[in-house]
Amino acid sequence: MRSDMSKTCHKKGPQASIAANLLTLKKQLADGCKACGRDPADVKFLAVSKTVNDQRLQQALDLGVRRFGENRVQEAQAKWPPLRQKFPDIELHLIGPLQTNKVKQAVELFDVIETLDRPKLAAHLAKECARTGKYLPLLVQVNIGEEPQKAGISPHDAVNFARDAIEHHGLNVTGMMCIPPLEAPPAPYFALLTKLTREAGLQEISMGMSGDFTIAAQLGATTVRVGSGLFGAREEI
Ligand SMILES: *Cc1c(COP(=O)(O)O)cnc(C)c1O
């Protein structure tokens, strides 16, 4: 009896914490939205599941989480196809860099690619979308802080790049995403991404992570990407 009980407790621990984290996140989002008169239903969580193992993913799925973000094609390919069989309504986003030699795999595997970050990738995606007939939604990744080490289109070029991807390449670009500089307060960068997205006539705005998603929501995010806030701290890989 005793050993059974400790087993149950052991199993319940992490699950309870994902459940508790999810409640906390929803409450924080609701409070943040309320403070600025925004409907929390207009802001969706993307559960960032990079490095998260199957057991934890299953717990999130059992709690009803269906939108997930992965930053590596290879890792996503290994984790998600079996889970998708069980949960056909999963929505999987690529939020990490996409090499042109993985475009075929990525278009097949993902429902949304958030990291359209250069003209060459637009050309490759255009070919693959045309070949497969799968015109999946794409977000333009904007290098919002113009950091030399970061991927993304310069804020000065982002609107024209998005227009060109739609009009010239026929891509289904639906919005923009950004990762602001680590060291600076994110609000001005979030505000700029919203401005650029609206200028381009697009709807989707993916910005904000565990540490700053309420600010992002207040400044126009339609998707906030939360990893450690839901699943707990990641081991660096
Ligand atoms: C890892 C990652 C996140 C989530 O970061 P947390 O701080 O764990 O919430 C969001 N967006 C991108 C692009 C990421 O790579």
The ligand as a Gaussian input file, in Angstrom:
#p B3LYP/6-31G(d) Opt

LIG

0 1
 C       12.612000      28.994000     -26.243000
 C       11.808000      29.988000     -26.969000
 C       10.685000      30.589000     -26.380000
 C       10.205000      30.295000     -24.967000
 O       11.061000      30.820000     -24.029000
 P       10.660000      30.774000     -22.455000
 O       11.455000      31.872000     -21.883000
 O       11.063000      29.429000     -21.985000
 O        9.221000      30.992000     -22.360000
 C        9.948000      31.485000     -27.136000
 N       10.299000      31.799000     -28.401000
 C       11.376000      31.254000     -29.009000
 C       11.693000      31.646000     -30.396000
 C       12.161000      30.340000     -28.314000
 O       13.231000      29.810000     -28.923000

